[in-house]
Amino acid sequence: MRVVVAGASGFIGQRLCPAIEAAGHQVRAMTRHPADYLGVGEAVQGDVDDPSTLPAALEGCDAAFYLVHALDDDDFEKKDARAATAFGVAAAEAGLKRIVYLGGLGDDRDDLSAHLRSRREVEGLLGAGGVPVSVVRAGIVVGHGGISWELTRQLVEHLPAMVTPKWVETKCQPIGVDDVVRYLVGVLELPDTGVFEVGGPDVLSYKQMMQRVAGVEGRKLPMVAVPVLTPGLSSRWLTFVTDVDVTTARNLIDSMSNEVVVRDPRIRELVPFEPQPYDDQVRQALDEGAQARGQSSKSRA
């Protein structure tokens, strides 16, 4: 199969492209700046915000991974909707047989955040042109370079203690980035499309996640929850102690009131393997971060 990856140079995409190739498929890495792309596969210019670039990027492909979102934009819902619509139409015109989309967990019976509602909308818009869509819904993805992981790590490492809002008690089911990639490749090769929920073996509150990161690092993290720290104040507070911008932080924090846990575990039978426990996810992410910082220091020397 020839597979195009929209978002090939991102957090998931740069890990997914080698895995697709290792599974025996040809990779076309879609990026806005192909001359700068150093990863696996044939680099091709394409921008989901510029529909005129999509026909050439998708030509001759059999399937696509869609890993694009615009959380750093104040108007991300409309922007993501326009991009998904354009991509779905272009995929149909190019004759693609399948689109695989990485979405977000969350119970549709809940009052979902704008972020999670947008992810649901994108699921439908990608298939509006008629191409079957496989959706892999995940919660917190743990791995070096991931926004949610970096928020967690930097909060733990930069603060001796933490005054927290009520959302730290919300349950989630974190999953390691390598396991997400393994599920994505597995879903590509399933005979049928559908919605698949993925997570690691541990269901934890955000508070427990941060305290376990601190434990892995050999430190303690006292935490006191207060009821008056609103999402807006939380996001601005995060920008003082992390390098995540205010808009992205706000959009992520709005989702932290929604439980993101697996309700339908059937993917475990369709793509069978044992996902990493949370503490192992943390150790791997910390090791990769330390290696990346070490390489960066050497390149500046």
C-alpha positions as CSV (number, residue, x, y, z in Angstrom):
1,M,0.0,0.0,0.0
2,R,1.1,3.6,-0.6
3,V,0.2,5.6,2.5
4,V,0.2,9.3,2.8
5,V,0.7,10.8,6.3
6,A,-0.7,14.3,6.9
7,G,1.3,15.6,9.8
8,A,4.3,13.5,9.1
9,S,6.7,15.8,11.0
10,G,4.7,16.1,14.1
11,F,4.9,14.3,17.5
12,I,3.0,11.2,16.3
13,G,3.8,11.4,12.6
14,Q,7.6,11.2,13.0
15,R,7.2,7.9,14.8
16,L,4.4,6.6,12.6
17,C,6.2,6.9,9.3
18,P,9.0,4.4,10.2
19,A,6.4,2.0,11.6
20,I,4.4,2.1,8.4
21,E,7.5,1.4,6.3
22,A,8.5,-1.4,8.7
23,A,5.0,-2.9,8.1
24,G,5.8,-3.2,4.4
25,H,4.0,-0.1,3.0
26,Q,5.3,2.9,1.0
27,V,5.3,6.2,2.9
28,R,4.5,9.6,1.5
29,A,5.2,12.2,4.1
30,M,2.9,15.2,3.6
31,T,4.4,18.4,5.0
32,R,4.3,22.2,4.3
33,H,8.1,22.3,4.0
34,P,9.2,19.1,2.2
35,A,12.8,20.5,1.7
36,D,13.2,20.5,5.5
37,Y,11.8,17.0,6.0
38,L,14.4,14.5,7.3
39,G,12.2,11.6,8.2
40,V,11.2,8.3,6.5
41,G,9.4,8.3,3.2
42,E,8.9,10.4,0.1
43,A,8.4,14.0,1.2
44,V,5.6,15.9,-0.7
45,Q,4.3,19.4,-0.3
46,G,0.8,19.6,1.1
47,D,-1.1,21.9,3.4
48,V,-4.6,21.0,4.7
49,D,-5.3,24.8,5.0
50,D,-4.6,25.1,1.2
51,P,-6.9,22.7,-0.6
52,S,-5.1,23.4,-3.9
53,T,-2.1,21.5,-2.6
54,L,-3.9,18.3,-1.8
55,P,-4.6,16.6,-5.1
56,A,-0.9,16.3,-6.0
57,A,-0.1,15.2,-2.4
58,L,-2.7,12.4,-2.5
59,E,-2.4,11.3,-6.1
60,G,-1.6,7.5,-6.4
61,C,-2.1,6.8,-2.7
62,D,-4.3,4.0,-1.3
63,A,-4.8,5.3,2.3
64,A,-4.0,8.2,4.5
65,F,-3.3,9.0,8.1
66,Y,-4.7,12.3,9.3
67,L,-2.8,13.7,12.3
68,V,-3.6,17.4,12.0
69,H,-5.2,19.8,14.5
70,A,-5.0,23.5,15.3
71,L,-5.1,23.7,19.1
72,D,-2.8,26.7,19.0
73,D,-5.4,28.7,17.2
74,D,-8.2,30.7,18.9
75,D,-10.6,29.7,16.2
76,F,-9.4,26.0,16.1
77,E,-12.9,24.5,15.7
78,K,-13.6,26.3,12.4
79,K,-10.1,25.8,11.1
80,D,-10.1,22.1,11.9
81,A,-13.5,21.7,10.3
82,R,-12.4,23.4,7.0
83,A,-9.2,21.4,6.9
84,A,-11.0,18.1,7.5
85,T,-13.6,18.8,4.9
86,A,-11.0,19.7,2.2
87,F,-9.0,16.7,3.0
88,G,-11.9,14.3,2.9
89,V,-13.1,15.7,-0.5
90,A,-9.5,15.5,-1.9
91,A,-9.1,11.9,-0.7
92,A,-12.3,10.9,-2.4
93,E,-11.3,12.5,-5.7
94,A,-7.9,10.8,-5.5
95,G,-9.5,7.4,-5.0
96,L,-8.2,6.6,-1.5
97,K,-9.7,3.5,0.1
98,R,-9.3,4.5,3.7
99,I,-8.5,7.4,6.1
100,V,-7.2,6.7,9.6
101,Y,-7.7,9.5,12.1
102,L,-6.3,9.9,15.6
103,G,-9.1,11.4,17.7
104,G,-9.8,11.8,21.3
105,L,-11.5,9.7,24.0
106,G,-14.5,10.9,25.8
107,D,-18.1,9.8,26.5
108,D,-20.5,11.3,24.1
109,R,-23.1,11.4,26.8
110,D,-21.0,13.9,28.7
111,D,-20.8,17.7,28.2
112,L,-17.7,17.4,26.0
113,S,-15.2,20.3,25.8
114,A,-14.9,22.3,22.6
115,H,-11.7,20.4,21.9
116,L,-13.3,17.0,22.1
117,R,-16.5,18.1,20.2
118,S,-14.2,19.3,17.5
119,R,-12.5,15.9,17.3
120,R,-15.9,14.3,16.9
121,E,-16.8,16.7,14.2
122,V,-13.6,16.0,12.3
123,E,-14.3,12.3,12.4
124,G,-17.5,12.9,10.4
125,L,-16.1,15.5,8.0
126,L,-13.2,13.4,6.9
127,G,-15.7,10.8,5.7
128,A,-18.2,13.2,4.1
129,G,-16.6,12.7,0.7
130,G,-17.3,9.0,0.9
131,V,-13.9,7.5,1.9
132,P,-14.3,5.0,4.8
133,V,-12.7,6.4,8.0
134,S,-11.1,4.4,10.8
135,V,-10.9,6.4,14.0
136,V,-8.4,5.7,16.8
137,R,-9.5,7.6,20.0
138,A,-6.8,8.1,22.6
139,G,-6.5,10.2,25.8
140,I,-3.2,11.5,27.1
141,V,-0.4,10.2,24.9
142,V,2.9,10.0,26.9
143,G,6.1,10.6,25.0
144,H,8.9,13.1,24.5
145,G,7.6,16.1,22.5
146,G,3.9,15.5,23.2
147,I,2.1,18.6,24.5
148,S,0.1,16.9,27.2
149,W,3.2,15.0,28.4
150,E,5.3,18.2,28.4
151,L,2.7,20.0,30.5
152,T,2.8,17.2,33.0
153,R,6.6,16.8,33.1
154,Q,7.3,20.6,33.4
155,L,4.8,21.1,36.1
156,V,6.3,18.3,38.2
157,E,9.9,19.5,37.6
158,H,9.4,23.2,38.0
159,L,7.2,23.3,41.1
160,P,8.1,22.2,44.6
161,A,4.4,22.0,45.4
162,M,1.2,22.7,43.6
163,V,-2.2,24.4,44.2
164,T,-4.5,22.7,41.8
165,P,-8.1,23.1,40.4
166,K,-10.7,20.4,40.7
167,W,-9.9,18.9,37.3
168,V,-6.8,17.1,38.8
169,E,-9.2,14.5,40.1
170,T,-10.6,13.6,36.7
171,K,-9.9,10.1,35.5
172,C,-7.9,9.4,32.3
173,Q,-6.2,6.4,30.7
174,P,-2.7,7.4,29.5
175,I,-1.0,5.5,26.7
176,G,2.6,5.5,25.5
177,V,3.3,7.0,22.1
178,D,4.8,3.8,20.8
179,D,1.6,1.9,21.6
180,V,-0.5,4.5,19.9
181,V,1.6,4.1,16.8
182,R,1.3,0.3,17.0
183,Y,-2.5,0.6,17.2
184,L,-2.6,3.0,14.2
185,V,-0.7,0.7,12.0
186,G,-2.8,-2.2,13.2
187,V,-6.0,-0.4,12.4
188,L,-4.8,0.4,8.9
189,E,-4.5,-3.3,8.2
190,L,-7.9,-4.3,9.6
191,P,-10.4,-5.4,7.0
192,D,-13.2,-3.2,8.4
193,T,-13.3,0.5,9.5
194,G,-14.9,1.9,12.6
195,V,-14.2,3.7,15.9
196,F,-11.6,2.1,18.2
197,E,-10.7,3.3,21.7
198,V,-7.1,2.8,22.9
199,G,-5.4,3.3,26.3
200,G,-2.8,1.9,28.5
201,P,-3.4,-0.5,31.4
202,D,-3.7,2.2,34.1
203,V,-6.7,4.4,34.8
204,L,-5.5,7.4,36.8
205,S,-6.5,10.9,37.9
206,Y,-4.3,13.7,36.6
207,K,-3.2,14.2,40.2
208,Q,-2.0,10.5,40.4
209,M,-0.3,10.9,37.0
210,M,1.8,13.9,38.2
211,Q,2.6,12.3,41.6
212,R,3.8,9.1,39.8
213,V,6.0,11.2,37.5
214,A,7.5,12.8,40.6
215,G,8.0,9.4,42.1
216,V,9.8,8.1,39.1
217,E,12.1,11.1,39.3
218,G,12.7,10.5,43.0
219,R,10.9,13.6,44.3
220,K,7.7,14.4,46.2
221,L,5.0,16.7,44.9
222,P,2.5,18.0,47.6
223,M,-0.8,19.0,46.0
224,V,-3.7,21.0,47.4
225,A,-6.9,21.3,45.3
226,V,-8.9,24.6,45.4
227,P,-12.3,25.1,43.8
228,V,-11.8,28.6,42.4
229,L,-9.0,28.1,39.9
230,T,-10.9,28.5,36.6
231,P,-9.7,27.1,33.3
232,G,-8.8,30.6,32.2
233,L,-6.7,31.2,35.3
234,S,-5.2,27.7,35.0
235,S,-4.0,28.2,31.5
236,R,-2.4,31.5,32.3
237,W,-0.8,30.0,35.4
238,L,0.6,27.2,33.2
239,T,2.4,29.6,30.9
240,F,4.4,30.9,33.9
241,V,5.8,27.4,34.6
242,T,5.8,25.7,31.2
243,D,6.7,26.7,27.7
244,V,3.2,25.8,26.3
245,D,1.4,28.9,24.9
246,V,-1.8,30.2,26.5
247,T,-4.2,29.2,23.7
248,T,-3.0,25.6,23.5
249,A,-3.0,25.3,27.3
250,R,-6.6,26.7,27.6
251,N,-7.9,24.4,24.9
252,L,-6.3,21.4,26.6
253,I,-7.4,22.4,30.1
254,D,-11.0,22.8,29.0
255,S,-10.9,19.1,28.2
256,M,-9.6,18.0,31.6
257,S,-13.0,18.1,33.1
258,N,-14.0,15.2,30.8
259,E,-13.1,11.6,31.7
260,V,-11.1,10.1,28.9
261,V,-11.1,6.4,29.5
262,V,-11.7,3.4,27.3
263,R,-15.3,2.2,27.3
264,D,-15.0,-0.2,24.3
265,P,-11.8,-2.4,24.6
266,R,-12.4,-4.6,21.5
267,I,-9.2,-3.2,19.9
268,R,-7.3,-5.4,22.3
269,E,-8.6,-8.5,20.4
270,L,-8.2,-7.0,16.9
271,V,-4.6,-5.7,17.5
272,P,-3.4,-7.9,20.3
273,F,-0.3,-6.8,22.4
274,E,0.3,-5.7,26.0
275,P,0.5,-1.8,26.2
276,Q,3.1,-0.3,28.5
277,P,2.2,0.5,32.2
278,Y,2.2,4.2,33.0
279,D,5.4,4.2,35.0
280,D,7.2,2.6,32.1
281,Q,5.7,5.2,29.7
282,V,7.1,7.9,31.9
283,R,10.6,6.4,32.1
284,Q,10.8,6.0,28.4
285,A,9.6,9.6,27.8
286,L,12.1,10.9,30.4
287,D,15.0,8.9,28.8
288,E,14.1,10.2,25.3
289,G,13.9,13.7,26.5
290,A,17.3,13.4,28.2
291,Q,18.8,12.0,25.0
292,A,17.3,14.8,22.9
293,R,18.7,17.5,25.2
294,G,22.1,15.8,25.2
295,Q,22.2,15.8,21.4
296,S,21.1,19.4,21.3
297,S,23.9,20.4,23.7
298,K,26.4,18.6,21.5
299,S,25.2,20.3,18.4
300,R,25.7,23.7,20.0
301,A,29.1,22.9,21.3
